């Protein structure tokens, strides 16, 4: 729909709605606009309810409401639709009846279908033109610039489209039509309130047909809904049933209009990647998680209990022989099926501990998805929220209460100096280089992943050059900075991929040698 298709009244509605959404105005502040602009004609500023109601009508998108457990254990969809009681916490689904005499659900999950939005994209000339990026992308073997250089996508291209392992009668091939859409799914739990443990889980789709520089912009993401919380869902797959049903239909094709060719066609869209932090992916893959005996979704490495630990924490020892430890889709699906078919709940739990997978994840029923490669490790969380923060904890003597006392790699009072100098450099660094960095020694908890990226790559190599008592620790840190910098390149060659594989392996081995062996030598002396 173009501006010319709208009446003056609806154009005003759209502008006011855009202002509401993008400015984040509260109801109270928005209601004050007539006071701020008294010269505006009478009736110019409409109520927020009227604006949102008309905008919803103009969008043509109808949310779907599904009953869910009051604690967000389960969504009453699919095989759970007929239940009146939560299968996990036993809370009742309904609370009395409404004015129409129908049962009143205690809580609902709102799902916003993606299909109408994808259809609107291709019916809009400028958006349809931007979404030609995937079709026009040129894959260069041995070079990785985008997700379309990956093995999984390249394997799908040209293969027959299947739904439930059955080829379509039309004989269509994956991504053969330039208008076929590649999608990615992401979720992550976030705290609803500053205090307390209440969390909610947004479900978001990304449109990979758009160029990399715009596909992750707020205007282009496709929110599907929010699992409302306050608890982590006990049966997260139940909240994905509406998405699975929609993706089945999109794999078969839905009737659409192409603004570029001005013709009707059948649009296909496929989910090819799912990403998030480790707890989110463990939830979507039905894995035991980072503290399981088989904690890794990509390999069969085993963890061991820490002797004397009362919190049942497990430790994953470094292995020098990783050959044959990789996990494949067929193996994981076989193990998941074995857990599903266990005779008792106790037997299923024992198998889940053994294999690290608690059952068949619902997303594995999509033929465009393969375990574990469709669930890659998220670089942001691993690099900036895990490894970097762990290093800082080592340097400040706060790493899991280990290595108490002053070790060779601990910075002591020098850390405060580093933090102070880094924060004072803010006025001299153009904002285009990155976010302004606070004093990491005082406000490290306020550091975002973006801030850690800038600090590690540009500030720390200078500030920490002479901070360690042994230069080996600084060199070890710089080795990591170089590896991270390769990961952040817009283009990576196959040779650089191999450098990353050997480089990270060596860095971990050096970490063990420097932190354990050198300090043991110090203690022995």
C-alpha positions as CSV (number, residue, x, y, z in Angstrom):
1,X,0.0,0.0,0.0
2,X,1.4,3.4,-1.0
3,X,0.7,6.8,0.4
4,X,-1.6,7.5,-2.5
5,X,-3.9,4.6,-1.4
6,X,-4.6,6.2,2.0
7,X,-7.0,8.9,2.9
8,X,-5.7,12.0,4.6
9,X,-7.2,10.7,7.8
10,X,-5.5,7.3,7.6
11,X,-2.2,9.0,6.6
12,X,-2.4,11.0,9.8
13,X,-3.2,7.8,11.7
14,X,-0.1,6.1,10.3
15,X,2.1,9.1,11.2
16,X,0.8,9.2,14.8
17,X,1.2,5.5,15.1
18,X,4.8,5.6,13.9
19,X,5.4,8.4,16.4
20,X,4.0,6.3,19.2
21,X,6.0,3.2,18.4
22,X,9.4,4.9,17.6
23,X,9.3,7.5,20.4
24,X,8.2,5.1,23.1
25,X,5.9,7.7,24.5
26,X,3.9,6.7,27.6
27,X,0.1,7.2,27.5
28,X,0.4,10.1,29.9
29,X,3.1,11.9,27.8
30,X,1.2,11.3,24.6
31,X,-2.0,12.7,26.1
32,X,-0.1,16.0,26.8
33,X,0.6,16.7,23.1
34,X,-2.5,18.8,22.6
35,X,-1.3,21.0,25.5
36,X,2.2,21.3,23.9
37,X,0.7,22.2,20.5
38,X,-2.4,24.2,21.2
39,X,-2.4,25.7,17.7
40,X,-3.2,22.2,16.3
41,X,-6.8,22.0,14.9
42,X,-9.4,20.5,17.1
43,X,-9.5,16.7,16.8
44,X,-6.0,16.5,15.3
45,X,-4.6,14.5,18.2
46,X,-6.6,11.3,18.6
47,X,-6.6,9.0,21.6
48,X,-4.0,6.3,21.7
49,X,-6.7,3.7,21.6
50,X,-8.2,5.1,18.4
51,X,-4.7,5.3,16.7
52,X,-3.8,1.7,17.6
53,X,-7.2,0.3,16.7
54,X,-7.2,2.0,13.2
55,X,-3.5,1.1,12.6
56,X,-4.3,-2.6,13.4
57,X,-7.2,-2.5,10.8
58,X,-5.0,-0.9,8.2
59,X,-2.2,-3.5,8.7
60,X,-4.5,-6.4,7.9
61,X,-2.6,-8.5,10.5
62,X,-4.8,-10.4,12.9
63,X,-3.0,-11.7,16.0
64,X,-4.0,-15.2,17.2
65,X,-4.6,-15.7,20.9
66,X,-3.8,-19.1,22.6
67,X,-4.6,-19.9,26.2
68,X,-1.5,-20.7,28.2
69,X,-0.7,-21.7,31.8
70,X,-0.8,-18.9,34.3
71,X,2.9,-19.7,35.0
72,X,3.7,-20.0,31.3
73,X,4.5,-23.7,31.6
74,X,2.6,-24.7,28.5
75,X,0.6,-23.2,25.6
76,X,-2.7,-24.9,25.0
77,X,-2.1,-25.5,21.2
78,X,-1.8,-28.6,19.1
79,X,-1.8,-31.7,21.2
80,X,-2.3,-29.6,24.3
81,X,-5.4,-27.8,23.0
82,X,-7.9,-29.9,24.8
83,X,-6.3,-29.8,28.3
84,X,-8.0,-28.0,31.1
85,X,-5.1,-28.3,33.6
86,X,-1.4,-27.6,33.1
87,X,0.4,-30.9,32.7
88,X,3.4,-29.5,34.7
89,X,2.2,-27.4,37.6
90,X,-1.5,-28.6,37.6
91,X,-2.8,-25.1,37.6
92,X,-6.3,-24.8,36.1
93,X,-6.5,-23.3,32.6
94,X,-9.7,-21.3,33.2
95,X,-11.1,-19.0,35.8
96,X,-14.9,-18.9,35.7
97,X,-16.8,-17.8,32.6
98,X,-17.1,-14.6,30.6
99,X,-20.2,-12.5,29.8
100,X,-20.9,-14.9,26.9
101,X,-20.9,-17.9,29.1
102,X,-17.6,-19.3,27.7
103,X,-14.7,-20.3,29.9
104,X,-12.4,-17.4,30.8
105,X,-8.7,-18.3,30.3
106,X,-6.4,-17.2,33.1
107,X,-3.6,-16.2,30.7
108,X,-3.1,-16.0,26.9
109,X,-0.1,-16.1,24.5
110,X,-0.5,-13.8,21.6
111,X,1.0,-15.0,18.3
112,X,1.4,-12.6,15.4
113,X,1.6,-14.5,12.1
114,X,4.6,-13.8,9.9
115,X,2.9,-14.7,6.6
116,X,0.8,-11.5,6.1
117,X,4.0,-9.4,6.7
118,X,6.0,-11.4,4.2
119,X,3.2,-11.0,1.6
120,X,3.1,-7.3,2.3
121,X,6.9,-7.1,1.8
122,X,6.8,-8.6,-1.7
123,X,3.7,-6.5,-2.6
124,X,5.7,-3.3,-1.9
125,X,8.0,-2.3,-4.7
126,X,10.9,-0.9,-2.7
127,X,10.9,-3.8,-0.2
128,X,10.6,-6.4,-2.9
129,X,13.6,-4.9,-4.6
130,X,15.6,-5.0,-1.4
131,X,14.7,-8.6,-0.9
132,X,16.3,-9.5,-4.2
133,X,19.6,-9.6,-2.3
134,X,19.6,-13.3,-1.7
135,X,18.8,-14.2,-5.3
136,X,21.5,-11.8,-6.6
137,X,24.1,-13.0,-4.1
138,X,27.2,-14.6,-5.7
139,X,28.7,-17.4,-3.8
140,X,32.5,-17.7,-4.0
141,X,33.8,-21.1,-2.9
142,X,36.4,-20.8,-0.1
143,X,35.1,-17.4,1.0
144,X,32.5,-16.7,3.7
145,X,30.7,-13.3,3.6
146,X,27.2,-14.2,4.5
147,X,25.0,-17.1,5.6
148,X,24.5,-18.1,2.0
149,X,28.1,-19.2,1.8
150,X,27.4,-21.8,4.5
151,X,27.4,-25.5,3.8
152,X,23.8,-25.9,5.1
153,X,22.3,-23.3,2.7
154,X,24.4,-24.5,-0.2
155,X,23.2,-28.1,0.4
156,X,19.5,-27.0,0.5
157,X,19.8,-25.0,-2.7
158,X,18.4,-27.1,-5.6
159,X,17.2,-30.0,-3.5
160,X,13.5,-31.0,-3.7
161,X,11.4,-29.2,-1.1
162,X,10.0,-31.7,1.4
163,X,7.4,-31.4,4.2
164,X,7.6,-34.3,6.8
165,X,10.2,-35.9,4.5
166,X,7.7,-36.0,1.6
167,X,8.6,-34.1,-1.6
168,X,6.0,-31.6,-2.8
169,X,3.8,-32.7,-5.7
170,X,4.8,-29.6,-7.6
171,X,8.4,-30.7,-7.6
172,X,9.7,-27.3,-6.4
173,X,13.2,-27.0,-5.3
174,X,14.6,-25.1,-2.3
175,X,15.4,-21.5,-3.2
176,X,15.0,-22.1,-6.9
177,X,12.6,-19.2,-7.1
178,X,14.4,-15.9,-6.5
179,X,11.5,-14.8,-4.3
180,X,11.9,-17.7,-1.9
181,X,12.7,-16.3,1.6
182,X,15.3,-17.5,4.0
183,X,14.4,-17.0,7.7
184,X,16.2,-17.1,11.0
185,X,14.7,-17.5,14.5
186,X,16.0,-16.0,17.7
187,X,14.9,-16.0,21.3
188,X,16.4,-14.9,24.7
189,X,15.0,-14.6,28.2
190,X,15.0,-11.2,29.7
191,X,14.1,-9.8,33.1
192,X,10.7,-8.2,33.2
193,X,11.5,-6.2,36.3
194,X,14.7,-4.8,37.8
195,X,14.3,-7.0,40.8
196,X,13.2,-10.6,41.0
197,X,13.5,-13.6,38.8
198,X,10.5,-13.0,36.5
199,X,11.4,-13.5,32.8
200,X,9.7,-13.3,29.4
201,X,10.8,-14.9,26.1
202,X,10.4,-13.0,22.9
203,X,10.2,-14.9,19.6
204,X,11.7,-13.0,16.6
205,X,12.2,-13.9,13.0
206,X,14.8,-12.3,10.7
207,X,14.5,-11.9,7.0
208,X,17.8,-13.0,5.4
209,X,16.6,-12.0,1.9
210,X,17.5,-8.5,3.0
211,X,21.1,-7.2,2.8
212,X,23.2,-7.7,5.9
213,X,23.4,-3.9,6.6
214,X,19.6,-3.7,7.0
215,X,18.2,-7.1,7.9
216,X,18.7,-6.7,11.6
217,X,17.3,-3.2,11.8
218,X,14.4,-2.8,14.2
219,X,12.1,-1.9,11.3
220,X,12.9,-5.2,9.5
221,X,12.6,-7.7,12.3
222,X,9.5,-9.8,12.5
223,X,8.3,-10.2,16.1
224,X,6.1,-13.3,16.5
225,X,5.1,-12.8,20.2
226,X,6.3,-13.0,23.7
227,X,6.1,-16.0,26.0
228,X,4.7,-14.0,28.9
229,X,6.5,-15.6,31.9
230,X,7.0,-15.1,34.8
231,X,8.7,-18.5,34.6
232,X,10.7,-20.1,31.9
233,X,8.3,-22.3,29.9
234,X,8.4,-25.9,31.1
235,X,7.2,-27.1,27.6
236,X,8.6,-24.5,25.3
237,X,7.8,-26.5,22.2
238,X,4.1,-25.8,22.9
239,X,4.6,-22.1,22.2
240,X,6.3,-22.9,18.9
241,X,3.3,-24.9,17.5
242,X,1.7,-21.9,15.8
243,X,5.0,-21.1,14.2
244,X,5.6,-24.7,13.1
245,X,2.1,-24.8,11.5
246,X,2.8,-21.5,9.7
247,X,6.2,-22.7,8.4
248,X,4.7,-25.9,7.1
249,X,2.3,-23.8,5.0
250,X,5.1,-21.5,3.8
251,X,7.1,-24.5,2.8
252,X,4.2,-25.7,0.6
253,X,3.6,-22.2,-0.8
254,X,1.1,-19.4,-0.2
255,X,-0.6,-17.3,-2.8
256,X,1.2,-13.9,-3.1
257,X,1.6,-10.9,-5.4
258,X,5.0,-9.8,-6.7
259,X,5.2,-6.0,-7.1
260,X,8.3,-6.2,-9.3
261,X,6.8,-8.5,-12.0
262,X,3.2,-7.4,-11.2
263,X,2.1,-11.0,-11.2
264,X,0.7,-13.7,-8.8
265,X,2.8,-16.5,-7.6
266,X,3.2,-19.0,-4.7
267,X,5.6,-17.8,-2.1
268,X,7.8,-20.2,-0.2
269,X,9.8,-19.4,3.0
270,X,12.1,-21.6,5.0
271,X,13.6,-21.4,8.4
272,X,17.4,-22.2,8.1
273,X,19.0,-21.0,11.3
274,X,18.1,-20.6,15.0
275,X,20.3,-18.7,17.4
276,X,20.5,-17.3,20.9
277,X,22.5,-17.7,24.1
278,X,23.2,-21.2,25.6
279,X,20.1,-21.3,27.8
280,X,17.8,-20.3,24.9
281,X,19.3,-22.8,22.5
282,X,19.2,-25.5,25.2
283,X,15.5,-24.8,25.5
284,X,14.8,-24.9,21.8
285,X,16.9,-28.0,21.2
286,X,15.6,-29.7,24.4
287,X,19.2,-30.1,25.6
288,X,20.2,-30.6,29.3
289,X,22.2,-27.4,29.3
290,X,25.6,-26.2,30.2
291,X,25.6,-28.1,33.6
292,X,24.7,-31.4,32.1
293,X,26.9,-34.5,32.0
294,X,26.7,-34.2,28.1
295,X,26.6,-30.4,27.9
296,X,27.6,-29.8,24.3
297,X,25.1,-29.8,21.4
298,X,28.0,-30.2,18.9
299,X,30.1,-33.0,20.4
300,X,29.9,-35.9,22.9
301,X,32.4,-34.5,25.4
302,X,31.6,-35.5,29.0
303,X,31.5,-33.5,32.1
304,X,32.5,-34.7,35.6
305,X,31.2,-33.7,39.0
306,X,33.4,-31.4,41.0
307,X,34.5,-33.4,44.2
308,X,32.9,-32.0,47.3
309,X,30.7,-29.5,45.5
310,X,27.3,-29.1,47.1
311,X,25.7,-27.3,44.2
312,X,26.1,-30.4,41.9
313,X,28.2,-28.3,39.5
314,X,30.0,-30.2,36.7
315,X,33.4,-29.5,35.1
316,X,34.3,-30.2,31.5
317,X,38.0,-31.1,31.3
318,X,40.0,-30.2,28.3
319,X,40.5,-33.1,25.9
320,X,43.5,-33.5,23.7
321,X,41.8,-36.1,21.5
322,X,38.5,-34.7,20.1
323,X,38.5,-37.0,17.0
324,X,35.1,-38.7,16.6
325,X,33.3,-36.6,19.2
326,X,31.2,-34.6,16.7
327,X,27.4,-35.0,16.8
328,X,25.3,-35.3,13.7
329,X,21.5,-34.9,13.0
330,X,20.8,-38.6,12.7
331,X,22.5,-39.5,16.0
332,X,20.8,-36.7,17.9
333,X,17.4,-37.7,16.5
334,X,17.9,-41.3,17.3
335,X,18.8,-40.5,20.9
336,X,15.9,-38.1,21.2
337,X,13.5,-40.8,20.0
338,X,15.0,-43.2,22.5
339,X,14.2,-40.7,25.3
340,X,10.7,-40.2,24.0
341,X,10.0,-43.9,23.9
342,X,11.4,-44.7,27.3
343,X,9.1,-46.9,29.4
344,X,9.1,-44.7,32.5
345,X,9.8,-41.1,33.4
346,X,12.9,-42.2,35.4
347,X,14.2,-44.1,32.5
348,X,13.7,-41.1,30.2
349,X,15.6,-38.9,32.7
350,X,18.5,-41.4,32.8
351,X,18.7,-41.4,29.0
352,X,18.5,-37.6,28.9
353,X,21.5,-37.4,31.3
354,X,23.4,-39.9,29.2
355,X,22.8,-38.2,25.9
356,X,22.2,-34.6,26.9
357,X,19.0,-34.3,24.9
358,X,15.6,-34.6,26.6
359,X,13.4,-35.5,23.6
360,X,12.7,-34.6,20.1
361,X,12.6,-30.8,19.6
362,X,9.6,-29.6,17.6
363,X,11.8,-27.5,15.2
364,X,13.5,-30.7,14.1
365,X,10.3,-31.6,12.2
366,X,11.2,-28.8,9.7
367,X,13.1,-30.5,6.9
368,X,15.1,-27.3,6.3
369,X,16.6,-27.7,9.9
370,X,19.4,-30.1,10.9
371,X,20.7,-30.6,14.4
372,X,23.1,-29.3,15.6
373,X,24.4,-27.3,12.7
374,X,21.2,-25.2,12.3
375,X,21.8,-24.0,15.9
376,X,25.2,-22.3,15.7
377,X,27.0,-20.9,18.7
378,X,26.3,-17.2,19.2
379,X,29.5,-15.2,18.9
380,X,28.3,-12.3,20.9
381,X,27.5,-14.4,24.0
382,X,30.6,-16.6,23.8
383,X,33.1,-13.8,23.1
384,X,31.8,-10.8,25.0
385,X,29.5,-12.2,27.6
386,X,31.5,-15.3,28.5
387,X,35.2,-15.4,27.6
388,X,35.9,-11.7,28.0
389,X,34.1,-11.5,31.3
390,X,35.8,-14.6,32.6
391,X,39.2,-13.1,31.7
392,X,38.3,-10.0,33.6
393,X,37.3,-12.1,36.6
394,X,40.7,-13.8,36.5
395,X,42.5,-10.5,36.3
396,X,40.6,-9.1,39.3
397,X,40.7,-12.3,41.4
398,X,37.0,-12.9,41.2
399,X,36.8,-16.0,39.0
400,X,34.4,-18.4,40.8
401,X,36.3,-18.0,44.1
402,X,39.3,-19.8,42.6
403,X,43.0,-18.7,42.9
404,X,42.5,-16.7,46.0
405,X,45.4,-14.4,46.7
406,X,47.6,-12.4,44.4
407,X,48.5,-14.4,41.3
408,X,50.8,-13.4,38.5
409,X,47.9,-12.7,36.2
410,X,46.0,-10.6,38.7
411,X,46.2,-6.9,38.2
412,X,45.5,-5.7,41.7
413,X,45.3,-1.9,42.0
414,X,46.4,-1.6,38.3
415,X,42.9,-2.5,37.3
416,X,41.4,0.7,38.8
417,X,44.0,2.7,36.9
418,X,43.1,0.9,33.6
419,X,39.4,1.6,34.2
420,X,39.9,5.2,35.0
421,X,42.2,6.0,32.0
422,X,39.8,4.1,29.7
423,X,36.8,6.1,30.8
424,X,38.7,9.4,30.5
425,X,39.5,8.7,26.9
426,X,35.8,8.9,25.9
427,X,35.8,12.7,24.9
428,X,38.8,12.1,22.5
429,X,37.2,9.2,20.6
430,X,34.7,9.9,17.8
431,X,31.3,8.3,18.5
432,X,31.4,6.6,15.1
433,X,34.1,4.3,16.4
434,X,31.8,2.8,19.0
435,X,30.0,3.4,22.3
436,X,31.5,5.5,25.1
437,X,33.1,3.2,27.6
438,X,32.5,3.6,31.4
439,X,35.1,2.8,34.0
440,X,35.3,-1.0,33.7
441,X,36.7,-1.3,37.2
442,X,33.7,0.4,38.7
443,X,30.9,-0.2,36.2
444,X,31.8,-3.5,34.5
445,X,28.2,-4.8,35.0
446,X,27.0,-1.9,32.9
447,X,29.1,-2.9,29.9
448,X,27.1,-4.1,26.9
449,X,28.5,-6.6,24.3
450,X,29.0,-3.6,22.0
451,X,31.1,-1.9,24.7
452,X,33.2,-5.0,25.4
453,X,33.9,-5.3,21.7
454,X,35.3,-1.8,21.5
455,X,37.2,-2.0,24.8
456,X,38.8,-5.4,23.9
457,X,39.8,-4.4,20.4
458,X,40.9,-0.8,20.8
459,X,41.5,0.2,24.4
460,X,42.7,-2.8,26.2
461,X,45.7,-3.6,24.0
462,X,47.1,-0.1,24.8
463,X,46.0,0.2,28.4
464,X,47.2,-3.3,29.4
465,X,50.5,-3.4,27.5
466,X,52.6,-3.2,30.7
467,X,50.0,-4.1,33.3
468,X,51.0,-7.7,33.9
469,X,53.9,-8.9,35.9
470,X,54.7,-11.5,33.2
471,X,54.5,-10.4,29.6
472,X,53.3,-13.8,28.6
473,X,49.8,-12.9,29.9
474,X,49.6,-9.8,27.8
475,X,50.7,-11.8,24.7
476,X,48.1,-14.4,25.5
477,X,45.5,-11.7,25.6
478,X,46.6,-10.1,22.3
479,X,46.4,-13.6,20.7
480,X,42.7,-13.6,21.6
481,X,42.2,-10.1,20.3
482,X,43.6,-11.1,16.9
483,X,41.3,-14.1,16.8
484,X,38.3,-12.1,17.7
485,X,39.2,-9.5,15.1
486,X,39.2,-12.2,12.4
487,X,35.7,-13.3,13.5
488,X,34.4,-9.8,13.1
489,X,35.6,-9.3,9.5
490,X,33.0,-8.9,6.8
491,X,34.7,-11.6,4.8
492,X,36.6,-14.6,6.0
493,X,38.6,-17.0,3.8
494,X,38.9,-20.7,4.2
495,X,42.5,-20.3,5.3
496,X,41.3,-17.9,8.0
497,X,38.7,-20.4,9.2
498,X,41.5,-22.9,9.6
499,X,43.6,-20.3,11.5
500,X,40.6,-19.8,13.8
501,X,40.3,-23.5,14.5
502,X,43.9,-24.0,15.3
503,X,44.3,-20.6,16.9
504,X,41.4,-21.0,19.4
505,X,42.6,-24.5,20.3
506,X,46.1,-23.3,21.0
507,X,44.8,-20.3,22.9
508,X,42.9,-22.6,25.3
509,X,45.9,-24.9,25.7
510,X,48.0,-21.8,26.5
511,X,45.4,-20.6,28.9
512,X,45.7,-23.9,30.8
513,X,49.5,-23.8,30.8
514,X,49.7,-20.1,31.9
515,X,47.0,-20.1,34.5
516,X,47.7,-23.5,36.0
517,X,51.3,-24.5,35.3
518,X,53.0,-21.1,35.8
519,X,51.1,-20.4,39.0
520,X,51.7,-23.9,40.4
521,X,55.4,-23.2,39.8
522,X,55.0,-19.9,41.7
523,X,53.4,-21.7,44.6
524,X,56.1,-24.3,44.6
525,X,58.8,-21.7,44.8
